[in-house]
Amino acid sequence: MNLQHLFTQSDVIGKAVALVLLLMSIFSWVVILYKLLMLRGAARQIERSVAGFWQAPSLDEATRRVAALDRSALVYPLVQAAQTTAPGTLASAGERGQQLTRLLREALHGVLRRLYFGQVLLATVGATAPFVGLLGTVWGIYHALTGIATAGQLSIDKVAGPVGEALIMTAAGLAVAIPAVLAYNWYGRVVSRIEVDLEGFARDLRELLATTPPPPPSASR
């Protein structure tokens, strides 16, 4: 009883189910490893970047410190956006506080899109992979029993092998789903904490710069 024998003995539907589970596993692990690399040490980098910003003697020096400390580019986009000017456009119309609110909101949304990348895929794989595996099991049992009945060899010994091999699909579905669910929950907690920190920094940054004259056009980044 092995996966290779199960795959070779399956029909088109059984092979399609196995292929879908394989693709689900590959995609989910790619996302898991990508987010692991992206979020590894991200909270510490944010803490150091924010501390470096507020300890700097000037805005220019604070920007340079954040650029050097924020290797994950989670804080720097907010600092960069807050210093962006577009004279002569509607983006520069209104009070300085309104401009900063819009700029920081757009920058924060861009950072959050990166942080939440792949979460929907992990949730989808975790929710559907067990049912895909169950479908493969049901179809495999049906296919095996049909073949045995057609051959006229219906007995416990003849049924146990094919049915046992078909049950492997259920185990495969769970093996695909469990890592995706665990990663989704863990990354969700990590990203939620980071989101709170970034929102707090964006709010403080807006309060700091709301009463500060905007930089000249030549200083736009």
N, C-alpha and C positions, 0 to 999 in steps of 0.2 A: 504494500500500500504506500504510494508516494505521489507527489504532485505531478511528476513527469508522466506517470502512467495515467493518472486522472485526466491530465490535459490531452494526451494523445487519444484516449478513449472517449472524450467528450465530443458532442456535435458542435455545430456552429454557435448555438446559443450558450452552451457551457464554456466554450473558448472565449466568447465575447465577454461573459461575466468575469472570467479570470483575467482577461486583459484590462477590463475596467478597474478591477481591484488593484492590479499592478500599477496602472497609471495614477490612481488615487494615492497609492503609497508613495510613488516617486514624487508627485507634485507636493504632497504634504510634507515629506522630508526635506525637499528643497526649500520650502517656506520655513520650516522649523530651523534649519541650519542658517538660512539667511537672517532670520530675526534674531537668532542667538548671537550672530556676529554683530548685528546692528545694535542690539540692546545690551551687549556685554559691557559693563562699566558705564552705561549711559547715565544712570542716576548720579554716580560719583562725578562724572564729567560736568553734568549740569550744576551740581553743588559747587564744584570748583570754579566753573565759569561765572556763575552768579556772584560768588564771593569775590572773584577777581574783578568783576565789573564794578561792584560797589566800593571796593578798596582802592580803585584807581583815582588819581588826582584830577583827571579830566576825561571828557567824553571820548576824545581821540585815543587816549591811552587805554581807556576801558575797552574800546572797540578792538584795539590790537591785542589786548590780553585775552578777550573772549575768543578771537580768531585763533589764537595759539593754543588755548586750552580746550576748545570745543571741537574735538576731532570728529564727533558724530554729526556736527552741524545741526544741533537742535536749538541752541540758544542764539548763535550768531545770526541766523536769518531774521530774528526779531529785532536785534540791535541794528542790523543793516536796514531793515524796512523802516524803522523809526527815523532814520536819517535821510530817507529818500525824499526828494523834492521834484515836483513837475510844474514849474511856473508856467502860467499862461493856460492852464487846463482846469477842468472842473475838479480834478483831483486835488488841486491846491486851493480850491474855494472853501469858504467856511472857516470856522475857528480852528486853531491849531489842535485843540483837543479832539475835534471831530475827525480831522485828518489822521491823527495818530490812532484813533480807534479803528478807522477803516484799514490803515496800513498794517497795524499789528494783528487785526483779525484775519486778514488775508494771509499774512506770514504764518500765523499760528495754525490756520487751517492747512497750509501746505506742509508744515512739519507733522501735524497729526495724521495727514494722509499717508505719509511715510511710515509713521509708527504703527498705524492700523493695517498696513498692507498685509494681505494674506490671512487676516482673521476670518473673513467670510469663507475662504476656501477651507480653512481648518474646521470651522463649524459645520460646513456642508459635508465634508468627508466624515467627520465624527458622527453626524446624524444619519448618514445614508449608507455608509460602508457595511454595517451589520445587516441591513436589509438586502443589499446587493449580494452579500455572501449567502444569506438565507435563500434568496432566489436561486442562486447557483446550486445550493443543496437540494432544494425541492425539485428543480429541473433535472439534476443529476440522478436523484432517486427515481424519478419518473422514467427517465431515459434508460436507467439500468434495469428496472423492473420490466419495462416494455421489451427490452432486448432479451431478457431471460425468459419471459413468457413466450416470446416468439420462437425461441430456440427449444422450448419444451424442457427446460432444465430447472424448473422452479423447485428449489430446496433451500434449507437454511444455510448450508455451506455456500451455495451459489449466490444467495442474496446478501449475506453478511459482508463479503468483500466489496462489491460495488456500492452498497449503501454506506459502508464505513468510509470509502474514498470520497463519496459525495459529501459527507459531513465535514470533510476538510475545508470545504468552501465556507462554511459557517465560521470555523476557526480563523480562516484567512480574513474574513470580513471584520472579525473582532480585532485581529492583529493590526489591521489597517486603521481601525477607528480609535482604539485606545490611545496610541501616541498623539493622534490629532486632537482628541478631547483634552488630554492632559496639557498639551502645548497651548491650546486655545485658552484654557483657564489660567495657566500661569502667565502667559504673555499678556492676557487681558488685565490681570492685577498689576503687572509691572507698568504697562502703558498707562493705566489709570493714574497711578502715582506720579508718573512723569508728566502727564497732562495737567494735573493739579499744580505741580511745581512751575510749569511753563506759563500757565494762566496767571499764577501769582506774580511771576516776574514781569509778564506783559502788563499787568495792571500797575505795578510799581513803576515800570519804565514809562508808561503813559503819564502817570502823575508827575514824574520828574521832568519830562520834556514838554508837558502841556503849557507850561509858563515860560519855556525857553524859546527864543526866536529860532526859526528853522535855519538850517545851514544854508550858505549861499549855493547857487546852482553848481559852481565849480567843485563843491565838496560832496555833491551827490554821488552815491555809490551804486 
